[in-house]
Amino acid sequence: MNLSTLNWHYLSGKPQSTAVFKQQAEDFVVIEDLGYPLTGEGEHQLILVEKLNTNTAFVAEALAKYTGLPLRNVTYAGRKDKFALTRQWFGLHAPGQADFDFSQFELPGVTILSHTRHNKKLKTGQLKGNRFTIVLREVSAPEQVITRFEQAAANGVPNYYGEQRFGVVRHNSDGERTEGGNLQLAQRMVAGETIRNRNKRSMALSALRSFLFNCQLSQRLEQACFNQVLTGDALMLSGSNSFFIHDGSDTNAQQRYQDKDLAPSAALWGKGNLPTHGVVAGLEQQVAQQYVPVAEFLAGAGLKQERRSIKIWPQNLEWEQQGDTLTVCFSLPSGCFATSVLRECAVLTQATPPA
């Protein structure tokens, strides 16, 4: 079984323009937006961290060591790209303890910007979204790329999981493509290899689930029903994880999709029955049947059927062009990948791979 991320379809066709991506870490800036005010009191200490070319989990481990807290008491809303300049919140659960003094905290590439208290735990996924500022260099046709970004903001893009979910994709000296490490590990796990490291196993499971999800999106694009609300669709309201099944009675459903009020969803595979009906359930089952060992493994791992919107719309798009350098800014909801927006706009070459 070979799980390839190479042939997933595009919404507007593969871009003709090329650009250099992440020539340096500062070319990819991510600022986290929790979407709610912090109370300033409570047993949880929240710190805003700026990190450069540093792994989120590595920062959490360093904070646990510095504070003496168990690693499980150090939380974050989401992992951020390593090869980037990012700002994100970390939560420290230390009931009954005074504010930690971080004046002696030292970690290369890491700066603590602020420190406050909150009355609730910072949980994974508990944020509104992220603001991205991305510098593309050596852009072959900047006007075409700008047009593509404007189309993406107006019409949306497939809500693919980005390649970083599957691990770093590399090319050898002969130009041969090697799939990401997480996906390679996942294939070995499906084939029967025992992965004892809990974190690696979790990442491999996420890669498998994300792979099947992306295949469903690609199939809807291939069959020209990506922009259509179908009877039997599980429709998700924008900004919500809840969904309802479209039985055809809501005659405004297609218009609401165009108005960005809702979107069809695809399956995050697990045990249990699909909530979708009719042709939609048939499409999703068809993908699962193409990768039976993957679908069965995910169900056997105890994961439950969940849903994820098939489309996202970049918000608050801004851009600035200087010669063949293009800087773009946009916001995305939590859990969405800026690289999936970039994919629709230019063919990217990453000049400097993550260290």
N, C-alpha and C positions, 0 to 999 in steps of 0.2 A: 504493500500500500504506500503510495507516494502522495503526500499532501502538499500541493504546490499553491503558493500565493500569487503566482505569476499572471494568471489569465482572467482575473476578475474584470467584469465589464465596466465601462465608463458611462455616465449619464449623457454627456455631450460629445462622446467620442474621445479618443486619446488625443491629448494636446500635441500640437506641433512645435510649440516653443520649448526651449530648454533653459535651464538655470542651474547655478551652483548653489547648493543648500548647505547651511551650517559650515561655512568656511572657518568660522570661529564660534566658540560657544555663545558669545554675546549676540550672534546673529539670530538666536532663538530665545526670546524672552517670554516667560509665562508668569502672570500675576494672578494669584488665586483670589476668587471673590466668594466669601462664605455666604453672603446674601442675607445676613442677619446681624444685629448689633450684639456686642459682647456686654455682659451685665456689669462687669467690673468687680463682682463678688462671687464667692462660691469656692468649692474645694478643688476646682480644676484650674490650673495655671496654663494659660495659652501664650505661646511665644511666636512671633512672626519672624521667620528666618529667610534670609537671602542666601542662596547657594549658587556657586558657579562650578560647573563640571563635577558635580558631586551627587551621589546616589541618595535618594530619600531615605531608604532603609538604613543606610550607613550613618546618616545624620541622627536618626532615631536611636541607633545603638550607642552613638557617642553621647547623646543626651542622657540616656539611661545610665551610662557609666559615670558621667559627671555628677548627676543628681543622686546616684545610689538607688534609683527606682528600678523595680523589675521592668524588663522590656515591654511586658504587656500593659504597663501603666503609661507608656509613651505612645501616643496615637497621632494619626494624621488623616486628613480627609481623602487624600489621594496621592499616589506616586507621581512625581514629576520627572520629566526627562533629565537624564544625567548630563548629557552634553548640551547644556543650556544655562542661561541665567534665569533663575526662578525665585519667586517669593511665595512662601506657603506657611500655613499655621501648623504648629505641633501642640498637642495637648499633653499636659503632665498631671496625672491624677495623684495628688499628694494631700489627702485629707488631714487636717490638723497641723500641717507644716506651714512655716512662714514662707514668704516669697523666696525663691532661690536667687542667689547672687551669681550672675553670669559674667562678672567682670574678669574672671580668670579663665573663662571658657575659650579654648583655642582649637580651631579645626580649619585646616587650609581650605580656602574657598567659601567659608561659611561666616556670615555675620548675623547676629541677633539684633533685629531692628526695634522690637517692642515686646513688652511683657505685661500681661493683664490677667484678670481672673474671669471665670465664667461659671455658671451654675449647672452646666451640663457637659457630659463627655463629648469630645470631638470624635465623631465616628466616621468610618470609611463611607465616602459618597455624600457626606453631609456638607455640601457646598452648592452654591448656585451655579458656578461655572468658572471659566478661566478667560483671561484677556491675553491675547497673543500679539507680540510684535516680532515680525519675521523679516529678515533681510535676505533677499535673493540677489545674487551677484552674477555677472556675465550673462544676463538675460538676453536671449537671442532676438526676441521680438516683444519688447515691453508692452506695446499697445495691445497685442493679442492677449497677453497675460492679464492685463488690467481688465479687458473685456470679459475674460473668463471669471475673474473674481466678482465682477459686477453681476454676471449671470448667476454665479453661485449664491450671492446674497439674495437675489430676486427669486430664484427657482429652487434653491437648495441643492444639496449634494447627497450621494449615498452615505449613510451613517456607518461606513465600514470601520471595523477595528483597524488601527494603524499597524504598520509592520513592526513597530516596537513591541506590540503585544506578542508577536511570534519570535522575538529575539532578533539580534542584528543579522541582516542579510548581507553576505559578503560575496565578492567575486574574486576568483583566483587569477593567477597570471595568464591563464588561457581564456579568461573571460567567462568561465563557467560559474553559474550561480549556485550558491549554497544557502538553503533555507535557514531561517533563524534557529538558534539553539533551543528555544523553548519548544518549537514545533518538532524538532528532531527528537528531543527528549520525550515529548508526548507520544510520538510514533513508537518509540522503544517501549514505553509504558503500556501502550495498547497491545504490543506484540508479546507482552508477558514479563517484561523486566520490572523488578520491584524498585520503586523510588522511595527510599526511606527518609530523605530530607523533606521535611514537611513543607518548607517554602518552595523548593523546586517542584514538588508534586502539585502544589496549588497553582504555580505558574504554568505547568504543563496542562493541567485541567482547563485553565482559563484559555490557553492557546487553542485547545481542541474545540471548546465551546464557541470561541470567537471565529474559528475557521468555518464551522458549520453555519454560523450566522451570516458570515460574509458570502458564503456560497448561495444562501437563499436570496440575498440582495442581488447578486450577480445574475441569478436565474430570472428574477423579476425584470431586471434590465434587459436580459436577452429576449424575453418573451413580450417585451414592450408593454408591461403592465405595472411598471414601477411608479408611474405618475397617476395611476388610477386607483380609486377606491373600489374594491371588489366585494360583492356579497359574500359574507363569511369572514371578512377581514376582522382582525382584532385591532380596533382603532385606539390609539393612545392620544390623550389630550396633551398639548404642548406644555412642558414643565411639570408633567405628572407621570408617575409610573403605573397609574391605573389605566385600564382599558375596558372597552365594551365591544361586543360582537355586532357588526353591522349586518342587519337582517334585510336591508334594502328599503326599510320604511322611512329612513331619514333621507329625503330627497335633496337635502342641502349638504350631504356629506362630502361630495366631490368639491363643492365650492369652499367648504371649510378647510379642506386639504390645501387648496390653492391659496387660501387666506392665512395659512400657517397656524391654524387653530388646532389642528389634529393631524395625525399621520398614521398610515398602516404600520403594523409592527411585524417582526419576524421572530422565530423561536430562538430562545437561548435553551439549548437542548438539555433534557433531563428526564427523570422518570415521570410517568403520568401521561394522560391523554392531552393531545393538542386542543386548545380551546377554539381554534378556527374551524370553519365548516367548508364544505363544498370544494370548489376549485382551489381555494387558498390552502386548505388542509392537504389537498392532493399535491400541490407544489412543494409544500414543506416536507411531506412524506417522501416525495421523489428524491429530494436532496439527501434525506436520511438513508434512503435505500442505496444511494451511490456510495455511502460511507457507513455501511452497517456496523463494522467493528467500532467505529468512533461513537456512533449513536448509542450502541449497546453499552460501551464502556462508561459513557457519561451517565446513563441511567443507572448502571450498576454502582457507580461511585456515590450514589445518594443525592445527586443534584436534582432539583425539581424543575419542571417546565416553567420558564419565565419568558418575558417579552422585552423587546427593545425596538424603539422606533426605527424605521428604515431610512428616514430622511432627517437631515438637520439643515438649518439655515444660519449661516454666519451672520452675526449681528454687529451693528455699529462699525461697518467697514470703512476704513480710511486707508489711503495709500499716498506715497510720495515717490516720484521718479527722479533720479539723477543719473543721466546717461543710461548705461546698461545695468544700473543698480536700482532695485525696486524694494521699497520698504512697505509692508502691508500690516495693518492692525485689524483684528476682529475678535469678537467674543463668541464662545461656544458654551453650551450647557455642560454640566458635570458629566464626566465619562466619555466625552466625545473627543475626537482626535483632529488636531490641526493638520496633520499630514494627510488626512482624508480630504480636506478642502484643497490643500496644495496639489494633490494628485490629479484633481480635475482641471488644474490651471496651468501646469507646466510639467515637463519631464525633468526630474531633478537628478543631479549628480551631487552626492555628498563628498565634499572635498576632503574633509578631515574626519575619519571615523572616530566614534567615542573611544576614549582611552580605557 
